[in-house]
Amino acid sequence: MAMTLQQIATAIQAELHGDGSIEISSINSMQNAQPGSITFLSDSKYSAQLATVAASAVIVKPDDLAACNTNALVMKNPYVGFALVAQLLDTTPAPATDIAPSAVIAEDVVLGDNVAIGANAVIETGVTLADNVIIGAGCFIGKNSRIGQNTKLWANVTIYHDITIGSDCLFQSGSVIGADGFGYANDGGRWIKIPQLGRVIIGDRVEIGACTTIDRGALDNTIISDGVILDNQCQVGHNVEIGENTAISGGTLLAGSLKLGKQCMIGGGSVINGHMEITDNVNITGMSMVMRPIDKAGLYSSGIPAQANREWRRQTARVMKIDDMHKRLSKLEKAK
């Protein structure tokens, strides 16, 4: 697919400097850009690269325009420009393009216009698929679930029964929505399973990474609000509520009944305790363990970064002696 630079400028609302008639067919990094491609510079400290860039056009900030030796699209945030152009020039194939003969679709399923369903997918009774929904090969959509328009599921996604998914969502392969939450009662050492009777409600423009699991609620619903993005291999426990436009990196675990606010960013590999609240606009760095509620916006961290083994062993040995040192210090203070 190719577009003129003028068409791209209009689509992403950028200011064009140069020849708008040239054709752009790809987007590349500054180092690998070639004629016919477009690139971007988001960090001005690398502006010297603009003098030798081989791309046919560059997306730059206003302050970097003078250093550019080729056609330019000027935007306040070139990284956003990069994202928008990447969408325009995206060549990723669709998970499905029609309704495969091997798909198993219940007779009462409601299909909107332009729905595509891949090979060996199973769509159970009572399901509604809105306009332009794409269901990849091998997907399972359980009874009475509803999927909004323009939502796309890659191969082998599992959507359990009674799940509601909004519009313009994207689910990567292997994600599981609506499995049972981890709910059991202990009867003298014997675990009694608690049926999980709630649902999962997912808003609009939500993206779910590969092999991420979102458990259904025990009684109330698990809620993923509009604009949330979850990376690969995240675990969302039952009755969790995630606020609008929160981003969660890979390998993060959210325990049941956590209420996570809007516009939060959670670093990869973090573990967050359940039955508590985290307010809006909280950023948590990777590998953090959050055990208590957070009621103030800001940046939070925990854990010990990697260091040379010898230094780590020495510090760990000292940490193991802290309790003894505290007791000795207390005795000295009392003796004064």
C-alpha positions in Angstrom: 0.0 0.0 0.0 1.3 3.5 -0.9 0.1 6.9 0.0 1.2 10.4 -1.0 2.9 12.5 1.7 0.1 15.0 1.4 -2.5 12.2 2.1 -0.5 11.1 5.1 -0.2 14.7 6.4 -3.9 15.2 6.1 -4.7 11.9 7.8 -2.5 12.5 10.8 -3.1 16.3 10.9 0.6 17.2 10.5 2.1 20.3 8.9 3.7 19.4 5.5 7.1 20.8 4.5 8.3 19.7 1.1 6.9 17.7 -1.8 3.5 16.4 -1.0 3.2 14.3 -4.2 5.9 11.8 -3.3 4.7 8.3 -2.6 5.3 6.6 0.8 5.0 2.8 1.0 6.7 1.9 4.3 7.7 3.2 7.7 11.2 2.4 9.0 13.7 3.3 11.8 16.1 6.2 11.2 18.9 3.8 10.6 17.1 1.6 8.1 15.0 4.1 6.2 15.3 4.2 2.4 13.7 6.3 -0.4 10.0 5.6 -0.4 9.8 5.2 3.3 9.0 7.6 6.2 10.6 7.7 9.6 10.4 9.8 12.7 12.5 11.5 15.3 10.9 11.9 18.8 14.1 12.7 20.8 15.8 15.9 19.8 19.2 14.8 21.2 19.5 12.6 18.1 18.7 15.5 15.7 22.1 15.2 14.1 20.9 12.1 12.3 18.5 14.2 10.3 21.4 15.5 8.2 22.0 12.0 6.7 18.7 10.2 6.8 17.8 8.4 3.6 14.0 8.4 4.1 11.7 10.3 1.7 10.1 12.0 4.7 10.6 12.4 8.5 8.1 13.2 11.2 9.7 15.8 13.5 9.0 18.4 16.2 8.9 22.0 15.2 12.2 22.7 16.8 13.9 20.0 14.7 12.6 21.1 11.3 15.7 23.2 10.5 18.0 20.2 10.8 16.0 18.0 8.4 17.5 17.4 5.0 14.4 15.9 3.4 10.6 16.3 3.3 9.1 16.7 6.8 5.8 16.3 8.6 5.8 18.5 11.7 3.9 17.5 14.8 4.1 18.3 18.5 4.5 14.6 19.3 6.3 12.7 16.5 5.9 9.3 18.3 2.1 9.7 18.0 2.6 10.5 14.4 4.6 7.3 14.0 1.8 5.3 15.5 -0.8 6.9 13.2 1.3 6.4 10.1 2.0 2.8 11.1 -1.8 2.2 11.2 -2.2 3.8 7.7 0.5 1.6 6.2 -0.2 -1.6 8.2 0.1 -4.7 6.1 -0.9 -7.2 8.8 -3.3 -9.8 7.3 -6.7 -10.2 8.8 -7.3 -13.2 11.1 -10.2 -14.2 8.8 -11.7 -12.9 5.6 -14.9 -14.8 5.2 -17.0 -17.5 7.0 -15.0 -20.7 6.8 -17.0 -23.9 5.9 -15.5 -25.7 8.9 -16.7 -23.0 11.4 -19.4 -24.3 13.8 -22.1 -21.7 14.3 -25.3 -22.2 16.3 -28.5 -21.5 14.3 -29.6 -18.6 16.5 -26.3 -16.7 16.4 -26.8 -13.0 15.3 -24.3 -11.9 12.7 -23.8 -8.3 11.7 -22.6 -7.1 8.3 -19.1 -8.2 7.1 -18.5 -10.6 9.9 -15.6 -13.1 9.2 -15.1 -16.4 11.1 -12.0 -18.5 10.6 -11.6 -22.3 10.2 -12.8 -24.5 13.1 -14.1 -21.7 15.2 -17.1 -22.5 17.5 -19.8 -19.9 18.1 -22.4 -21.2 20.6 -26.1 -20.4 20.9 -27.3 -16.9 21.8 -24.1 -15.2 20.7 -24.2 -11.8 18.9 -21.4 -10.6 16.7 -21.8 -7.0 15.5 -20.7 -5.5 12.2 -17.1 -6.1 11.0 -16.2 -8.5 13.8 -13.4 -10.9 12.9 -13.0 -14.2 14.6 -9.8 -16.1 13.9 -9.3 -19.8 13.4 -10.0 -22.1 16.3 -11.7 -19.5 18.5 -14.4 -20.4 20.9 -17.3 -18.0 21.8 -19.5 -19.2 24.6 -23.2 -19.0 25.0 -24.9 -15.6 25.1 -21.8 -13.6 24.7 -21.8 -10.3 22.8 -19.0 -8.8 20.8 -19.1 -5.2 19.5 -18.4 -3.9 16.1 -14.9 -3.9 14.6 -13.5 -6.1 17.3 -10.9 -8.6 16.2 -9.9 -12.0 17.7 -6.7 -13.7 16.6 -6.6 -17.5 16.4 -7.4 -19.7 19.4 -9.0 -17.0 21.7 -11.5 -18.4 24.2 -14.4 -16.3 25.3 -16.6 -18.1 27.9 -20.3 -17.7 28.3 -22.2 -14.5 29.1 -19.2 -12.2 28.3 -19.8 -8.7 26.9 -17.0 -7.1 24.8 -17.2 -3.6 23.3 -16.3 -2.1 20.0 -12.9 -1.7 18.4 -11.2 -4.3 20.7 -8.2 -6.5 19.8 -7.5 -10.0 21.4 -4.2 -11.7 20.7 -3.9 -15.5 20.4 -4.3 -17.7 23.4 -6.1 -15.1 25.6 -8.9 -16.5 27.8 -11.8 -14.4 28.9 -14.3 -15.5 31.6 -12.6 -18.6 33.1 -13.5 -19.4 36.7 -11.9 -17.2 39.3 -9.9 -18.9 42.1 -12.7 -19.2 44.6 -12.8 -22.0 47.2 -14.0 -22.5 50.8 -11.9 -24.6 53.1 -13.9 -27.2 55.1 -11.5 -28.8 57.5 -8.7 -29.1 55.0 -10.9 -30.0 52.0 -11.4 -27.4 49.3 -15.0 -26.7 48.3 -15.3 -25.0 44.9 -17.4 -21.8 44.7 -19.1 -21.5 41.3 -18.2 -18.3 39.7 -21.5 -16.7 38.8 -20.4 -13.2 37.7 -19.4 -12.2 34.2 -16.6 -10.2 32.5 -17.6 -6.8 31.0 -15.0 -5.3 28.6 -15.4 -1.8 27.2 -14.4 -0.2 23.9 -10.9 0.1 22.4 -9.5 -2.5 24.8 -6.5 -4.6 23.7 -5.7 -8.0 25.4 -2.2 -9.6 24.9 -1.4 -13.2 24.0 -2.1 -15.8 26.7 -3.6 -13.2 29.1 -6.4 -14.5 31.3 -9.3 -12.5 32.8 -11.4 -14.4 35.3 -15.1 -14.0 35.6 -16.5 -12.5 38.8 -17.6 -14.7 41.7 -20.9 -12.8 42.2 -20.3 -9.4 40.8 -18.6 -8.8 37.5 -15.0 -8.3 36.5 -14.8 -5.0 34.6 -12.2 -3.8 32.1 -13.0 -0.2 31.2 -12.6 1.7 27.9 -9.1 2.1 26.5 -7.4 -0.4 28.7 -4.3 -2.2 27.2 -3.0 -5.5 28.7 0.2 -7.0 27.6 1.0 -10.7 27.1 0.7 -13.3 30.0 -1.1 -11.1 32.5 -3.5 -12.6 35.1 -6.6 -10.6 36.1 -8.4 -12.2 39.1 -12.1 -12.3 39.7 -14.0 -9.1 40.4 -11.1 -6.9 39.5 -12.0 -3.5 38.1 -9.6 -1.6 35.9 -10.2 2.0 35.1 -10.1 3.8 31.7 -6.9 3.9 29.7 -4.8 2.0 32.2 -1.8 0.2 30.7 -0.4 -3.0 32.2 2.9 -4.6 31.0 3.5 -8.3 30.5 3.5 -10.9 33.3 1.6 -8.8 35.8 -0.7 -10.4 38.3 -3.7 -8.7 39.7 -5.4 -10.4 42.6 -9.1 -10.7 43.0 -11.3 -7.7 43.9 -8.6 -5.1 43.2 -9.9 -1.7 42.0 -7.3 -0.1 39.8 -7.8 3.5 38.8 -7.8 5.4 35.5 -4.7 6.3 33.6 -2.4 4.0 35.6 0.7 2.4 34.2 1.9 -0.9 35.7 5.4 -2.2 34.9 6.0 -5.8 33.8 6.2 -8.6 36.3 4.4 -6.7 39.0 2.2 -8.3 41.6 -0.7 -6.4 43.1 -2.7 -7.6 46.1 -6.5 -7.9 46.0 -9.4 -6.5 48.0 -8.0 -2.9 47.9 -8.0 0.2 45.8 -5.3 2.1 43.8 -6.2 5.6 42.8 -6.0 7.2 39.3 -2.7 8.2 37.7 -0.4 5.8 39.6 2.7 4.5 37.9 4.3 1.3 39.3 7.7 0.3 38.1 8.4 -3.3 36.9 8.7 -6.2 39.3 7.0 -4.3 42.1 5.0 -6.0 44.8 2.1 -3.8 45.9 0.6 -5.0 49.2 -1.3 -2.0 50.4 -3.8 0.5 48.9 -2.4 3.6 47.1 -4.5 6.7 47.5 -2.1 9.3 46.0 -1.1 9.6 42.4 2.6 9.2 41.6 5.5 6.8 40.9 5.9 3.7 43.1 8.6 1.1 43.2 9.8 -2.0 45.2 12.3 -4.8 44.9 16.1 -4.9 44.6 17.6 -4.4 41.1 20.2 -6.9 39.8 23.8 -6.4 40.9 27.1 -8.3 40.9 26.6 -11.6 42.7 29.3 -11.0 45.3 27.8 -7.6 46.2 24.3 -9.1 46.4 25.5 -12.0 48.7 27.2 -9.5 51.0 24.2 -7.2 51.2 21.8 -10.2 51.7 24.0 -11.5 54.6 23.7 -8.0 56.2 20.0 -7.9 55.8 19.6 -11.3 57.5 21.3 -9.7 60.6 19.0 -6.7 60.8 16.7 -8.2 63.4 19.6 -9.1 65.7 21.2 -5.7 65.2 17.9 -4.0 66.1 17.6 -6.0 69.3 21.2 -5.1 70.3 20.6 -1.4 69.5 17.4 -1.4 71.6 19.3 -2.9 74.6 22.0 -0.2 74.3 19.4 2.6 74.1 17.6 1.2 77.2 20.9 1.0 79.1 21.6 4.7 78.7 
